Each structure stands twice: as structure tokens, then as C-alpha cells.
């Protein structure tokens, strides 16, 4: 696509649908469990299996994204995962949900992030932070509207299955449109490259991409901080709605709407604001990203404890919102911090490796909270949320190490 902002618009729309499909399990936990008889531990395993699949497949998705047309990959993947989302509405128990939600939907979704983030980074140089922020804001938008969308579906249609039917159909339409536009743009770009006779840049080898990621201290530290927040976020979105619904005796729809809305609407505002601010600040102070991220993680920690232990519903929403602000400030620069120390031709693979780590360790969060819920009830969940705040505090220290000792040496200066 010739216009970098049109490309960003298509990617944002696709990311919203992607996120809606991923977000359905949390708000639908209670009706799914009532209808299918799935236990708390099984539901935790179902959430975790999504990330196990993601972690197993995404490195290959990153390597593919560095070698093939990224726009076409995204279009095809969107069509496939949306079709599987639609079919998930026919699930009858744990194993059918496991195969469809944890594998058939998740596997094609792995193709999205490595290719999309690399496309945004390559198209936007001076506007990279705000472009990445807008793209990440689309991810938040999906989570933001998921609770309200589920509540509407349950109110109008009376069954959790219709959420999968509706969002699957929406994704199919968008995927077909995106693939059509990407194919047309690809032909035009091919003709232009042939006319100018400019050879494409060499493709990175697997060994080169592995070295660029795992042998760079700043990249490893940035990745570990990202993994820590992902771990906490997985637990929050998987069990937050049910925790609030049970603790305050409100409906699953109301709990899901509140947990998702207040958290992600403030995260949305924070990530957009941080994008504009960062684009200005990094020109004179390249380490500004790390300063902002480490501060955000440290400040976020007590809000998770407040979310778990407060006895007032209003305070729950405040804690969710403030946690969202800190999450937005961090994620406005999460991928950019990695790209600051990773060469351009290795970036899809780098996102693949990043998501392997995030999926592997993040997948443990829902299982741990599921076990705490089954053995200690809501008190166990409250304790778990507070402990996850401690994880964020440790992650903050990792970024401080990068800020003080490794980033200046590892930073890549782009033309």
C-alpha cells in the first residue's frame, strides 16, 4: 500500500478483530462453564493452551514474515482464523473448544504480529512511536469493546455461541477486503521494482536473526520486561471478569464490561499520549523509552494489589483504570525498545522470538490463577493479583539495568 497511513488503518482494523476473537474467553467464562461443564482448572488450561500454541508456532511465523509478502500473509491468516472463530460457536465441551480456540484460531493468528509490527516500523521512521501507539491502541480497542460486545450479545441473543458466530463473520469480511487490497498493491509494487531494477535487500538468515535477538543484552532485557507484563495481562484478562462478578455479585456481562472497559479505555488514552510524547523526546534523549517504561511498571504494581484486595466496586474500577494507564505507557514503547537494538531485516523474526517467550511464560498466569481459584476461591485470586504486581516491580528493575549499562552500546542508529 502506497500510503503509510492507509496501511496503518487496515492493520488497526484487523488488529481490533484479532483482539475481539482473543478476548472472548474471559467475559464468557461463566456462561461457557455453565453450558459445557468445564471446571476452573480446565478453563485455566484452555486459556493457557492458547499461549502454548502461540509460543510453539510464532517463531516460524516470524521467519516466514521476513521472507514473504507480509500484507498477503496477514490477509490469508485473517480469513482462516475468522472462519475457525465462527466454527468455535458450535463447540460442545472442553476438547472441541481446546481444538478450535486453542489451536485452530491461534495458529493462524501467529502470522499477524511479526508481519504487522515490521510493516509499521518499515513504513514509519520519524512517526514510528505514534504509529506503533495507534496500532497498539487498536489492540486495546478490541479488549475495550469486548466486554460490552459480549454483554450485548448475551442480552440480545441469549447464548455465548453467538459471540463467536458474529465476530467470526466480521473477521471473514475484513480479511477478504484486506487480501484484495494487498494483492492489488503488491502487483503495482512489483512492477515498480522491475522498472527501477533495484534489487531487494538480502534476507536475514535464521542464525543471524537469532544472534540479533538473543546475543543482544538490551534486546533480552526489553523482552523480559515485555514478557512480565504479558504474564500479568494474561492473568488479568482471563480471570478478572469472573473475580469481580463473584466478589461483588454482579452479572458476567457487567463484570466483563467494567474490567475490560475501564482498564483499556485508560490504556488507550495513555498509549496515544505516550506515542506523541516519545516521538519528540527520543530525538534528543534516546533512552527516554526505557525511563518511561521502567517507571510505568513500578507504579503499576500497587494497583494490581488494590484491584485484588479492595472491598469497594468503585475502587476496583479505579485500580483497573490506573493499571491501564501504566500498561499503556509501557506498551507505547514496548516493540520500539526492541527495534531500537534490532536490525530492520530481522524484525519479524525478533517479534516471533519475543512472542515465544511471552506465550510460554504468559500461559502459566491463567493456570496459576485457576488453581488458586479452585483451591482458595476469590481469596486465592486476590492474592494472585497482588503477587503479579510484584512481577511488574522486578521487570522495572530489568529495564533500569538496560538503561544504565547496555542500551547506549547496543542501540542501532537508522538513517
C-alpha positions in Angstrom: 0.0 0.0 0.0 1.5 3.3 -1.1 0.1 5.5 1.8 1.6 4.5 5.1 -1.4 5.9 7.0 -3.9 3.8 4.9 -1.8 0.8 5.6 -1.9 1.6 9.3 -5.7 2.0 9.1 -6.1 -1.5 7.6 -3.7 -3.0 10.2 -5.6 -1.3 13.0 -8.9 -2.6 11.9 -7.5 -6.2 11.5 -5.9 -5.9 15.0 -9.3 -5.0 16.5 -11.0 -8.0 15.1 -8.0 -10.2 16.0 -8.2 -9.0 19.6 -12.0 -9.4 19.8 -11.6 -13.1 18.9 -8.8 -13.5 21.5 -10.8 -11.6 24.2 -14.0 -13.7 24.2 -13.0 -16.4 26.7 -12.6 -14.1 29.7 -16.1 -12.3 29.6 -17.7 -15.6 28.5 -16.2 -17.7 31.3 -19.3 -18.2 33.4 -21.8 -18.9 30.5 -19.3 -21.3 28.8 -18.6 -23.2 32.0 -22.3 -23.4 32.8 -23.2 -24.7 29.4 -20.3 -27.1 28.9 -19.4 -28.2 32.5 -15.8 -27.1 32.2 -14.1 -26.8 35.6 -12.0 -23.8 36.8 -8.7 -25.7 36.2 -9.9 -26.9 32.8 -10.8 -23.3 31.9 -7.4 -22.1 33.1 -5.7 -24.8 30.9 -7.9 -23.7 28.0 -6.6 -20.1 28.4 -3.1 -21.3 28.8 -3.2 -23.6 25.7 -3.9 -20.6 23.6 -0.5 -19.3 24.6 1.2 -22.7 24.3 0.1 -22.9 20.7 1.2 -19.3 20.1 4.6 -19.9 21.6 5.1 -23.1 19.6 4.1 -21.6 16.2 5.1 -17.9 16.3 8.9 -18.4 15.7 8.0 -19.9 12.3 5.6 -17.1 11.7 8.4 -14.6 12.3 10.8 -16.3 9.9 8.0 -16.5 7.3 7.3 -12.8 7.8 10.9 -11.9 6.9 10.7 -13.9 3.7 7.3 -13.5 2.1 4.8 -10.7 1.3 3.7 -9.6 4.7 0.4 -8.0 3.7 -0.8 -11.1 1.9 0.2 -13.3 4.9 -1.9 -11.1 7.1 -4.9 -11.2 4.8 -4.8 -15.0 4.4 -4.3 -15.5 8.1 -7.3 -13.3 9.0 -9.6 -15.3 6.8 -8.5 -18.6 8.3 -8.7 -17.6 11.9 -12.1 -15.9 11.4 -13.5 -19.0 9.9 -12.3 -21.0 12.8 -13.8 -18.4 15.2 -17.2 -18.9 13.6 -16.9 -22.7 13.9 -16.0 -22.4 17.6 -19.6 -21.3 18.3 -20.6 -25.0 17.7 -18.3 -26.3 20.5 -19.9 -28.7 22.9 -17.2 -29.2 25.6 -13.6 -28.9 26.7 -12.0 -30.8 23.8 -13.8 -29.1 21.0 -13.1 -25.7 22.5 -9.5 -26.8 23.0 -9.0 -27.8 19.4 -10.8 -24.7 17.9 -9.9 -21.9 20.3 -6.5 -23.0 21.5 -5.2 -24.3 18.1 -7.3 -23.6 15.0 -7.8 -20.0 15.8 -4.5 -19.3 17.5 -2.1 -20.9 15.0 -3.1 -18.6 12.0 -3.1 -15.6 14.4 0.6 -16.1 15.0 1.2 -14.8 11.5 -0.2 -11.4 12.3 2.0 -9.7 14.9 5.5 -10.4 13.4 4.5 -9.1 10.0 2.3 -6.3 11.1 4.8 -4.7 13.5 7.6 -5.0 10.9 5.4 -3.3 8.3 4.5 -0.4 10.6 8.2 0.0 11.6 9.4 0.0 8.0 6.7 2.4 6.8 7.1 4.9 9.6 10.5 6.3 10.5 10.1 9.8 12.1 6.5 8.9 13.2 7.2 5.4 14.4 6.2 5.8 18.1 2.8 7.4 17.2 2.2 4.8 14.5 3.1 1.9 16.9 0.9 3.6 19.5 -2.1 3.8 17.2 -1.6 0.1 16.2 -1.3 -0.9 19.8 -4.4 1.2 20.6 -6.3 -0.9 18.1 -5.4 -3.9 20.3 -6.7 -2.1 23.3 -9.9 -1.2 21.4 -10.6 -4.8 20.9 -10.3 -5.6 24.6 -12.1 -2.3 25.4 -15.3 -3.2 23.5 -15.1 -7.0 24.1 -16.9 -6.8 27.5 -19.7 -4.6 26.2 -20.0 -6.6 23.0 -20.3 -9.8 24.9 -22.9 -8.2 27.2 -24.9 -7.1 24.2 -24.7 -10.5 22.5 -25.8 -12.2 25.7 -28.7 -9.8 26.2 -29.9 -9.9 22.6 -29.1 -13.5 21.6 -29.1 -15.3 24.9 -26.2 -17.6 24.1 -22.4 -17.3 24.3 -22.2 -19.1 20.9 -23.5 -16.0 19.0 -20.4 -14.1 20.0 -18.2 -16.5 18.1 -20.7 -16.5 15.1 -20.8 -12.7 14.9 -17.2 -11.9 15.3 -16.1 -14.7 13.1 -18.2 -13.4 10.2 -16.9 -9.8 10.8 -13.4 -11.1 10.5 -14.0 -13.0 7.3 -15.3 -9.9 5.6 -12.4 -7.7 6.7 -9.9 -10.4 5.8 -11.2 -10.7 2.2 -11.1 -6.9 1.8 -7.6 -6.7 3.2 -6.3 -9.5 1.0 -7.9 -8.0 -2.1 -6.3 -4.6 -1.5 -2.9 -6.1 -0.5 -2.8 -8.2 -3.7 -3.5 -5.2 -5.9 -0.9 -3.1 -4.1 1.6 -6.0 -4.4 1.3 -6.1 -8.2 1.9 -2.4 -8.5 4.9 -2.5 -6.3 6.4 -5.5 -8.2 6.1 -3.6 -11.5 7.7 -0.5 -10.0 10.6 -2.6 -8.6 11.1 -4.2 -12.0 11.2 -0.9 -13.8 13.7 0.6 -11.5 15.8 -2.6 -11.4 16.7 -2.0 -7.8 17.5 -5.4 -6.1 15.7 -6.1 -2.8 17.7 -6.1 0.4 19.1 -9.5 1.4 17.0 -11.7 3.6 18.3 -12.4 7.1 19.3 -15.9 7.9 17.8 -17.7 10.9 21.2 -17.8 12.6 21.6 -14.0 12.0 18.1 -13.3 13.5 18.8 -15.5 16.5 22.1 -13.7 17.2 20.5 -10.3 16.7 17.9 -11.1 19.4 19.5 -13.5 21.9 23.1 -12.1 21.8 22.0 -8.5 22.4 21.7 -7.8 26.2 19.4 -4.8 25.6 17.1 -6.9 23.5 16.9 -9.7 26.1 16.2 -7.2 28.9 13.5 -5.5 26.8 12.0 -8.9 26.0 11.9 -10.0 29.6 10.1 -6.8 30.7 7.6 -7.3 27.9 7.1 -11.0 28.9 6.5 -9.9 32.6 3.7 -7.5 31.6 2.2 -10.1 29.2 2.2 -12.6 32.0 0.3 -10.2 34.3 -2.1 -9.1 31.5 -3.0 -12.7 30.6 -4.0 -13.4 34.1 -6.0 -10.2 34.4 -8.0 -10.6 31.3 -8.6 -14.4 31.8 -9.8 -14.2 35.5 -10.6 -10.5 36.2 -14.2 -10.6 34.9 -15.1 -13.8 36.9 -13.3 -12.5 40.0 -15.3 -9.2 40.0 -18.6 -11.0 39.2 -18.3 -13.4 42.1 -16.8 -10.9 44.6 -19.5 -8.3 44.1 -22.4 -10.5 42.9 -22.9 -8.8 39.6 -23.6 -10.3 36.2 -20.9 -11.7 34.0 -21.7 -9.1 31.3 -21.5 -6.2 33.8 -18.2 -7.5 35.3 -16.7 -8.2 31.9 -17.7 -4.7 30.7 -16.2 -3.0 33.7 -13.0 -5.0 33.9 -12.3 -4.5 30.2 -13.7 -1.0 29.7 -12.1 0.9 32.5 -8.8 -0.8 32.0 -8.5 -0.4 28.3 -10.1 3.0 27.8 -7.4 4.5 30.0 -4.7 2.3 28.4 -5.9 3.6 25.0 -5.6 7.3 26.1 -2.2 6.6 27.7 -0.7 4.9 24.7 -1.7 7.6 22.3 -0.4 10.3 24.5 2.8 8.4 25.1 3.3 7.9 21.4 3.3 11.7 20.7 5.5 12.4 23.6 8.0 9.7 22.8 8.5 10.8 19.2 9.5 14.2 20.4 11.7 13.1 23.4 13.7 10.3 21.8 15.2 12.7 19.3 17.3 14.3 22.0 17.1 11.6 24.6 17.1 8.1 23.0 16.8 6.4 26.4 13.6 8.1 27.2 11.6 5.0 26.2 13.3 2.9 28.9 12.8 5.6 31.6 9.1 5.8 30.8 8.7 2.0 30.7 10.5 1.3 33.9 8.6 3.9 35.8 5.3 2.6 34.4 5.9 -0.9 35.5 6.9 0.2 39.0 3.9 2.4 39.5 1.5 -0.3 38.1 2.5 -2.8 40.8 0.4 -1.5 43.7 -2.7 -1.0 41.6 -2.9 -4.8 41.0 -2.8 -5.4 44.7 -5.6 -2.8 45.1 -7.6 -4.5 42.4 -7.5 -7.8 44.3 -8.0 -6.6 47.9 -10.4 -3.7 47.9 -13.9 -4.3 49.1 -15.5 -1.5 47.1 -16.6 -1.9 43.5 -15.8 1.7 42.6 -12.2 1.2 43.8 -11.9 -1.9 41.6 -12.7 0.2 38.6 -10.2 2.9 39.6 -7.5 0.3 40.1 -8.3 -1.2 36.8 -8.1 2.2 35.1 -4.8 3.2 36.7 -3.3 -0.2 35.9 -4.4 0.5 32.3 -2.7 3.9 32.3 0.6 2.3 33.3 0.2 -0.5 30.8 -0.4 2.0 28.0 2.7 4.0 28.9 4.7 0.8 28.8 3.3 -0.7 25.6 3.6 2.6 23.6 7.3 1.8 23.5 7.4 -2.0 24.1 8.1 -3.0 20.5 10.1 0.2 19.7 12.5 -0.5 22.6 13.2 -3.9 20.9 13.5 -2.3 17.5 16.0 0.3 18.8 18.5 -2.6 19.1 17.4 -5.0 16.3 18.3 -4.5 12.6 15.4 -3.9 10.2 15.7 -7.2 8.3 15.5 -9.2 11.5 12.4 -7.6 13.0 9.7 -10.1 12.0 11.8 -12.9 13.4 12.5 -10.8 16.6 8.8 -10.4 17.2 8.4 -14.2 16.7 11.1 -14.9 19.3 9.6 -12.3 21.6 6.1 -13.9 21.4 7.6 -17.3 22.0 8.8 -16.1 25.4 5.6 -14.2 26.1 3.4 -17.1 25.1 5.4 -19.7 27.1 5.7 -17.8 30.4 2.4 -15.9 30.0 0.5 -19.1 29.5 1.3 -20.0 33.1 -0.6 -17.0 34.5 -4.2 -18.3 33.8 -3.3 -21.8 35.1 -1.9 -20.4 38.4 -4.9 -18.2 39.0 -7.2 -21.1 38.0 -5.6 -23.3 40.6 -5.8 -20.5 43.2 -9.5 -20.0 42.4 -10.3 -23.7 42.7 -8.4 -24.2 45.9 -9.0 -20.9 47.7 -11.8 -19.2 45.8 -11.8 -15.5 45.3 -9.3 -15.0 48.2 -6.8 -17.0 46.1 -7.5 -14.8 43.1 -6.9 -11.7 45.2 -3.6 -13.0 46.4 -2.6 -13.9 42.9 -3.3 -10.4 41.5 -1.2 -8.9 44.3 1.7 -11.3 43.6 1.5 -10.4 39.9 2.2 -6.8 40.9 5.5 -8.0 42.4 6.3 -9.4 39.0 6.0 -5.9 37.4 8.3 -4.4 40.1 11.0 -6.9 39.2 10.5 -6.2 35.5 11.1 -2.5 36.2 14.5 -3.2 37.6 15.4 -5.1 34.4 14.8 -2.1 32.3 16.8 0.1 34.7 19.8 -2.3 34.0 19.4 -1.8 30.3 19.1 2.0 30.8 22.3 2.2 32.8 24.6 -0.4 31.3 23.7 -1.8 27.9 21.4 0.4 25.7 23.9 3.0 24.6 26.2 0.4 23.2 23.5 -1.8 21.6 21.4 1.0 20.0 21.1 0.9 16.2 21.1 4.3 14.5 18.8 4.2 11.5 19.1 6.5 8.5 
